[in-house]
């Protein structure tokens, strides 16, 4: 459900770019219908491997957001520190 809502609303941790949105849509489809991925490669009884693919796709989008948000937060903190130094001078 998180992948669906993030893809529709455009937010996960931070604003979602187009590549992350496509990954989230793919994760949604795979998590709803795991046999779409594993049905062509594995027997039907092992369709649960499709869930792992969907979770991995969601994890990729989440980690991409986490890395980008961390860098953005770090840059904001550095800019605020520079502003404080200029105000003191």
C-alpha positions as CSV (number, residue, x, y, z in Angstrom):
1,X,0.0,0.0,0.0
2,X,2.9,2.4,0.7
3,X,4.2,1.8,-2.8
4,X,0.8,2.6,-4.4
5,X,0.3,5.7,-2.4
6,X,3.8,7.0,-2.9
7,X,3.5,6.5,-6.6
8,X,0.2,8.2,-6.8
9,X,1.0,11.1,-4.5
10,X,4.6,11.6,-5.6
11,X,6.1,11.5,-2.1
12,X,7.9,8.9,-0.1
13,X,10.5,10.5,2.1
14,X,11.0,13.4,-0.2
15,X,9.5,14.3,-3.6
16,X,9.6,11.3,-6.0
17,X,11.3,11.8,-9.3
18,X,10.1,10.0,-12.5
19,X,12.4,7.1,-12.2
20,X,11.5,6.4,-8.6
21,X,7.8,6.7,-9.6
22,X,8.2,4.1,-12.3
23,X,10.0,1.8,-9.8
24,X,7.2,2.2,-7.3
25,X,4.6,1.4,-9.9
26,X,6.5,-1.7,-10.9
27,X,6.8,-2.7,-7.3
28,X,3.0,-2.2,-6.8
29,X,2.2,-4.4,-9.8
30,X,4.7,-7.1,-8.8
31,X,3.5,-7.1,-5.2
32,X,-0.2,-7.4,-6.3
33,X,0.4,-10.0,-8.9
34,X,3.6,-11.9,-8.0
35,X,3.0,-14.7,-10.6
36,X,3.6,-12.1,-13.3
37,X,7.3,-12.3,-12.6
38,X,7.8,-15.8,-11.3
39,X,5.1,-17.5,-13.4
40,X,7.3,-17.5,-16.5
41,X,10.4,-18.8,-14.8
42,X,9.3,-20.8,-11.8
43,X,6.4,-23.2,-11.1
44,X,3.3,-21.6,-9.7
45,X,3.9,-23.0,-6.2
46,X,7.0,-20.9,-6.0
47,X,5.3,-17.6,-6.9
48,X,6.3,-16.1,-3.5
49,X,9.7,-15.2,-5.2
50,X,7.7,-12.5,-7.0
51,X,7.1,-10.9,-3.6
52,X,10.9,-10.7,-3.0
53,X,11.3,-8.9,-6.4
54,X,8.6,-6.4,-5.4
55,X,10.1,-5.8,-2.0
56,X,13.5,-5.3,-3.6
57,X,12.1,-2.7,-6.0
58,X,10.5,-0.8,-3.2
59,X,13.7,-1.0,-1.2
60,X,15.6,0.5,-4.2
61,X,13.2,3.4,-4.3
62,X,13.3,3.9,-0.6
63,X,17.1,3.8,-0.4
64,X,17.4,6.2,-3.3
65,X,15.1,8.6,-1.4
66,X,17.0,8.1,1.9
67,X,20.4,8.9,0.3
68,X,19.1,11.9,-1.6
69,X,17.3,13.3,1.5
70,X,20.3,12.8,3.7
71,X,22.5,14.7,1.2
72,X,19.9,17.5,1.0
73,X,19.6,17.7,4.8
74,X,23.4,17.8,5.1
75,X,23.6,20.7,2.5
76,X,20.9,22.6,4.3
77,X,22.7,22.3,7.7
78,X,26.0,23.4,6.1
79,X,24.3,26.4,4.5
80,X,22.7,27.4,7.9
81,X,26.0,27.1,9.6
82,X,27.6,29.4,7.0
83,X,24.8,31.9,7.5
84,X,25.3,31.9,11.2
85,X,29.1,32.5,10.8
86,X,28.3,35.5,8.5
87,X,25.8,36.9,11.0
88,X,28.4,36.7,13.8
89,X,31.0,38.5,11.8
